[in-house]
Amino acid sequence: MRRSITLAAALGLTLSLAACSGSPADDETTPEAKDTSTLTIWVDDTRAEAVQAVADKFTAENGTKFELVQKDFGDIKDEFIAQAPTGKGPDLIVGANDWVGTLVQNGVVEPLDLGDKAGDFLDVTIQGLSQDGQLYGLPYAFENIGLVRNTDLVPDAPTGSFDELIAQGQALVAAGKATYPVLIQVGEGGDAYHLYPLQTSFGSVVFGTDDKGNYDPAQLKIGDAAGQAFATYIGKLGSQGVLNADINGDGARDIFAEGKAPFMVTGSWYVPAFTDAGIKVAVSEIPSAGGQPSQPMVGVQGFFLSSKSKNKLVGQKFIDYLATADAQDKLFEVGGRAPAVEASFEKAKSDPIIGGFGLAGANGQVQPSIAAMGAVWEDWGLAEKAIITGSDPVSTWTAAATAIQTKIDAG
């Protein structure tokens, strides 16, 4: 597909001269035809305002109308896969890079070719929305978790290990200045995403990679000795009360917003709640627990064009527009997520919060987007929860790895 499609080509329209009276006067111009199509986009509530803002700008310039349908983020992918083949689905969806494998496997997304514009993006964002060297989504933002701290309780970023961070937090608890030493959400189903930086600091990863650097579903690594060491560590933190399986994301957010913890491992999405509550925050890297660098997963958000869309060419024109710094600046201005276009990110990272998360994710790992990842999350998270609440770390961890492998083998 061509990188840029003109409006005339996209709509199959031609500009005509007025009536049959010849060309217009020299001081007159023939107005460009406006698109009368409507593009339907499925988006969740946390991204809807930013998408609406850039859609409104595109409408003003091109005439294309938009229908934004808000859905729960967790429902978009599966509902899209179910509806796209029937022709009743949306023209575009806003989703995450770990959807790529499943979307491609089901044949519901259009391959994209940005041409030279691909070089305008941060490499990690292009990598995140690609599979086997083919781009399937237009990157618009990336994010990762980092260490958020209450600067009234801890003015300076920790420089030691994660255990030293815990000790620092426990000292504040002992002094009556905090209730929790550090917050990492767990919740009913566990939360492998938020614990992953600690896991990687033990050298434990989910999948190995092939000779091209792609995640290889045939190389499930999660149950190895490094993973078992990590499991033993979170079992210790659970027994000490440092990790609490009863605290989910919203619970951790509220506790931190009340000033009851000096540290929280989280993402930029909760920062507005902290600042609205009057908490002064700073962001830094997550200290290592196992001696190796902590590597959070780097998630990439993007726009996916339906391969079944009846407005595919108009959708491609909007995709081309989203690949510009102008559009990405607007998405950041309204949505606050770090832009994928490098020129936009360079401006955005002057914000200390965005810059802090950028530092925390500088050595991060792109969140796997292969279809096999769908077999991983549930058993992985539930095993972590079980270990935190007292189950034997090694046997629980290896049993989860076996269950995951069985699901992968079953396809």
N, C-alpha and C positions, 0 to 999 in steps of 0.2 A: 504494500500500500504506500502511496506517495506520502511524503512528509507533510506537504501542504496542498490543500485542495481549494481552488478558488470558489467563491460563493456561486459564481455562475455555473461552474461545473457541478458543484454539489447539488444544486437545485434544478439543473437542466433548464435554466432560464436564459433569456437574451434580453438585452436592453434595446428598445426600439426607439426610433425617432418619432417625434410628436406628429401625429396624423400623417398627411402626405404633403406637408408644406415645405419639405426640405429640412436642412439642418437648422438647429436653434441659433439664435443670435450669438455673436461672438462673446458677449458678456454674460451669457446664460450657461448653466451646466445641467446636464441630464442627471437627475438623481439616481443613485444606485438602487437597484431593486432590493427590497427587504425580504428576508426569509419569513415565511408564515408558518413554518413547521413548529411542532411542539416536541421537545425532548423530555422524557420522563426519567427522573433520577431517584433511585432509592438511596436513602442516607439515614444515619442514626441521629439522635437529637444533639449529640455533642459536636457534630460536624455540620449540621444543617444550616446554621446561621452563616458560617463562612462560605458554604457552597451557594447559598442564596445570594450572597453579596456578589460573588464573581459571576453568577448566572445573570443577575440584574445588569451588570456592566456589559456582559456579552449581548444581552437583549437590546440594550440601548444602542449598541454599535452595529448589530447585525439583524435585529428584528426577531430572532429565534425566541420562542416562548419556552418556558420550562414549567414542568409540574414536579415539585419535590414531594416525595412520599416518605414520611418518617417511619422507620421501623426499628425494632430493637436490633442492635448491632449483631447479636448472636443469631438472629433469625435470617438476616439478609442473604447469606451465602446459600443456605439450603433452600430457601424459598425461590431464589433466583434460578438455581439449578433445576428445580421442579417446574417453574413457569416458563423459562426462556424457550424451551423447545415447542411450546404450545403457541408461541407468538403473543402471549398475554403479559409477558414480563416487561421490565423497563428497558429503556435504551442504554442506560448506564447505571452502574452501581458504584458506591464509594466503599472500598473495603481494604483489607490488609494483605500484606505480602504472603502470609502463611495460607492464604486461600488459593494461591496461584495453581499449585499442583492439582487440586481437586477441580477447579474451574476448567483447566486445560484438559484434564482427563475426561470431563463430561462434554467437552466441545462447545462451551457456551460463551467463550470470550474470543474477541477478534485479536489476532496478532497485530502489533503496532510497529511502525517503522518511523522513528523520529529523524533519521538521517543525521545531518551534522548537529542538530539540536541535542542529540543524546550527550554530546560533549559538554553541554551547559549544566548538566546535572551532577550532583555528588555521586561518585561511583557506587557507593553502598546502596543508593536508592535505585539505580538501574539494575544492579545485581539482585536486589530484593524482589523485584517484580519481573524477573526473567527466569526462564527455564530452558536449559540446553542452548543458551545463547540467544534465545528469542524473547523479546520484550512483549509482555501481555497486559501491562497496565501503565497508565501515565502517573509517575510518582508526583505527589504534591507535598508530602511532609514525611518526616521520620521522627521517631521518638524512642527513647529508652528510659529505663529507670536509673536513678542515682541516689545518693545519700542526701536527704534534705535534713537540715538541722535548724533548730531554734537558736538564733544567734544571741538571744538574751540569756540562754542557759549555757551555750557553748559558742563563744565568739569566734574561735579559730577552727579550721577544718582539722579532723584527726589525721595524724601522720603515721600511726602505728597499725597494728593488725586489727582484725575485727574483734578478737578477744579483748584487746586493749580498749576498743571503743565500748564494748559491753561493760568493762570495769569502770570506765569513765561515767557511763550512764548509771550504773549501780551506785556509784558514790553520790550522784545527785539524788537518787532515790533515798539513800540513807540519810542525806541531809534534809530531807523533806521538801526538796525543790521539784521533784518529779515523782510520778507514780510507776512509770515503766522506763527501763533503761534504753530500749530501742524497740521500734515497732516494725514488724514485717507481717503483712496480712497473710492469713492461712484460710480460714473459713471452712465451710462444710465439705467442699470438694478438694481441699488442699489448694496450693497455689504455686505450681512449679515455676511459673514465669518469674515471680518475685524472689524465689529462692535460688534461681539459676546463677546469679553472680557468685554466690557462695559455693555452689556446686562446681563451677568452672575453676574456682580458685584451688580446688583439689585436683584439677586436671581432668575432671569428668565432663564428657559431652554426650549428646544424644546420639548423633550419627557421625561416622567418619566421612571422609570426602574421597572422591575419585581423583584421577591424575589431572583433571581439569579444574579441580577445586569445587565441584558440585557435591552437595550432600548426597550420600549413597545409601539408599534404603537397605541395601544388603549388608551394611556395616553398622548394625545397632551396637552402640558402645555403652549404653547406660548402665548395664549390670556389671561392669568390670570392677577391678579392685579400687580404682579411683572413686567410682560411684559408691562403692561400699564404705569407703572412708568418709565420704560426705554424709551418707546415711547415718553413720555412727555419730558424726558431729551434730547433726540436727536432733538426734535422739538425746544427746547430752543437753543441748539448749532447751529441749522440751522439758526434760526432768528438772532443769534449773528454773523453769518458768519464764525464760527469756522469750521463747516462742510459745504462743498461745493459740491453739487451734480454734478457739471460740471467737477470735478477732478476725473479721473479714475486712474487705477494703473500706467500706463505709464506716465501720467501727473504728478502724485505725485512723482514718481521716478525722473523725470527730474527736478522738482522744488527743491527737496531735494539735488540732485546732483549739482545744481547751488548755493548751500549754502543759500537758501532763507528761510529755516525753521530750527528751532532747534530740532524738534522732528518729527518722523514719525512712525506710527504703521504699521509694515510690516514684511516680512519674510527674510530669508537669501538669497533668490534668487535675491534680488536687491542690496545686499551689494557690489558685484563686481563693479556694475555701480557707486556706491558712491566712492569706493576707487580708481577706475580708473580716476574719476574726481578730485581726490586730497582731498576728504572730509575724515577727520578722524572721525571714528565712534566707538561707544560702544553700547552694548545691555544690557537691563535690563528688569525687570518685568513691565507690564503695570499697572499703578496705578488704584485704585478702584474709580469708579464714584458713586456707589450706597451704599458703606459701606461694602460690602462683597467682597471676593477675586475675582479678574479678572481672568477668566479661558478661555484661548484661546482653540480653537479646536486643538487637536493633530491629524495630518494627518499621515497616514502610507502608504508608497509606497511599492509595492511588485510586484513579478512576478507571474502571473496566468497561469497555464497550462491548455490548452484547453482539455475538455473532449472528443472532437471529433478529436484530433490530431492523425495522422497516425504514428507519431514518439513519442508516449507517453512515452515509456520506456527510450529512449534517453533524452527526455525532463526531465524526473524524475532524471536522472543522473546529468543533468545540475542544476536542483533545489538543489540536494544534495551538489553540489559544491558551489552554491551560499550561502549555509548555513554555510560556513566556514569563519573563521576570515580572512584568506588570501584573499578570494574573496571580502569580505566586506571592507577590508583595501583598495583594489584597487578601488572599487566603490567610496569610500570616497576621495581617493587621486585625482581622476579625476573629480568626480562630485561635491564634497564639501558638500554633504548632510549627516547629522548625521547618522552614521551606526546603524543598528538594533541589531547586535550582540554586547553583552555587552562588551566583551574584546576590540572590535574595537572602541566602543563609548568611553570607558575609555581613550583610546589614543587620540581620536579626540577632546574630550572636553577640552584638555589643550589649544586648540585654544580659545582665549578669545571671539571670535564671536560665535563659536559653543557652548561654555560654557554658554554664556549669553542667547542665545535662549533656552538652556536646562533649565536654571534657570527660565526663563519666562514661560516655559511649564511644570514645575515640578508639578503644581497642575492643569494642564489642563484636559480637557475632551476629550476622544476619539471621533473623529468625527463619528456620527451615520452612520452605514452602512446598516441599515434595508431598505428594499425596499420602505417603506412609506416615507423615506427621499426625494425621488424623487418628491413627491407632495408638498414639503415645500419650496424649494429654491426660485422659481419665485415670488410667492405672498409675501413671507417674504421680499425679497430684494426690490421689487417695493413699498411695503408699507413704508419701511424705506426711500426710495428716496422721496416719496410723502410727508411724514412727514417733512423731512429736507427742502423741498421746500415750505412748508407752509400749508399743509393739517392738519386738526384737528387730533392730535396724537391719542387720545383714540378711536374715531370712526373708523379711518383708520386702526388702529392696530387690533381691534376686528373684523372688516370686513375681514381682511386678514386671521385671525385665522379661521373664519367661512368658508372661501373659501378653505383653506387648509384641514379642516376637511371633507368638502364635497368631495374633490378629494380622500382623504384617504378612505372614506366610499365607493366610487365608485370603488375602487380597481385599 
